[in-house]
Amino acid sequence: SVLLTGQSGTGKEVAARSLHMLSDRADKLVVPINCGAIPADMIESELFGHLKGAFTGASRSREGLMLHADGGTMFLDEVGELPLPLQTKLLRVLEDRRVRPVGSEREVPFDARFIFATNADLAKRVEAGTFRADLYFRINVIQIHLPPLREREDDVLELADMFMRDMTQQLGMPAVPIDDRAQTALLRYDWPGNIRELRNLIERTIMHSSLG
């Protein structure tokens, strides 16, 4: 397992997909889920699946994302947002590599690599009692920290140039040159939104350029 840490917008999902593509599972799926974007009463079904009639609204059985990732990589983004009861179930899954769909008495084996990401300090959450210590040590096998963009000055202009080329190519436009004055401004800014903010800035620049 790999735990990716860093502020929001530093490229944790890009890093997760790169790890997947460099692995021997590259020909299989990488299945992402943002644990903080799904209501607490739905995330168990999303991860483990459910049987028809397991709860109100379950009109048919559904395979969970973990079984969908069988043979490939399961990417749990913002893992620190998982509710404590689900943390217990996730720990069991990681230990046994078996999932029990909601409403089922049968566990289903599967084989997936797990990559986790968080912008939270999980060690502090363990101290506060909001994240299980045993789960933290289980997922923190290899930790890779992605520093904020302001600490990666060499990346700023290279990323800006890449975004400029990719976006203008998609729109069938000539690339907009980033002149010396603009480069200086990019390097002086501290990028609180990190790479995501830089990408959005380049996109706005291209839109304004296309409008004359």
C-alpha positions, -999 to +999 in steps of 0.1 A: +000+000+000+011+036-007-001+067+012+001+099-007+001+131+014+000+168+005-022+198+002-052+198-021-043+204-057-007+190-055-014+162-079-021+132-056-045+115-081-020+121-109+007+105-088-016+075-080-024+069-116+014+071-124+021+045-098-005+023-113+008+027-148+043+018-136+031-013-119+025-048-132-012-040-130-011-013-157-033-032-181-061-033-155-083-006-141-075+021-116-107+028-097-108+061-077-132+073-051-132+105-031-142+094+005-151+130+014-175+135-014-200+107-007-225+108+021-216+086+051-247+064+046-238+056+010-200+051+010-202+015+023-224+005-006-202+023-030-171+005-018-184-030-010-216-032-032-250-044-020-277-069-027-312-061-040-334-050-012-305-045+013-318-010+021-345+014+009-339+022-027-318-008-035-339-020-064-311-042-078-278-057-067-247-038-074-210-047-075-189-024-053-159-004-065-135-027-047-147-057-067-147-036-098-109-029-091-101-066-089-068-072-106-060-034-107-057-006-083-082+009-058-075+046-051-091+060-020-087+098-020-093+118+012-092+085+032-091+106+064-128+115+059-140+079+063-164+075+092-150+054+121-173+024+116-162+021+080-126+024+090-130-008+110-145-025+079-118-012+056-091-026+080-106-060+078-108-058+040-071-049+038-062-078+061-083-104+044-087-091+008-124-101+010-155-078+009-190-084+022-216-066+001-243-048+022-271-072+029-250-103+021-237-131+044-211-141+020-176-126+016-162-122-019-124-125-024-106-100-046-071-089-055-064-052-058-036-029-049-045+000-026-033+036-029-045+061-004-043+099-004-051+126+022-045+163+028-050+158+065-025+150+092-036+115+100-012+111+129-029+141+146-063+125+138-052+093+155-043+113+186-077+130+185-094+097+182-110+103+148-088+079+128-080+044+139-043+039+148-043+003+135-057+015+101-032+043+099-003+019+104-018-005+079-021+020+051+011+039+059+034+012+044+051+036+020+044+073+023+051+098-005+047+134+003+038+158-025+051+193-016+031+224-024+038+241-057+054+271-040+082+247-029+086+234-065+097+265-083+114+245-111+080+229-119+059+261-122+070+272-157+072+236-170+037+229-158+024+262-172+039+255-206+025+219-206-010+231-197-008+259-223+002+234-251-023+208-241-053+232-238-046+252-270-041+219-289-075+207-277-091+239-288-073+239-322-056+272-313-020+283-316-001+282-283-001+315-264+035+324-255+043+330-218+066+360-220+093+370-195+071+393-175+044+366-171+070+340-161+083+363-134+048+368-120+042+330-120+074+324-101+067+351-075+032+339-067+028+314-038+000+293-054-023+285-024-044+264-047-013+246-060-013+229-094-050+230-098-049+268-094-021+271-120-041+250-145-072+271-140-052+303-145-038+290-178-073+280-189-086+315-181-057+331-200-065+310-231-102+319-229-094+356-226-069+353-255-095+336-277-120+364-270-094+390-281 
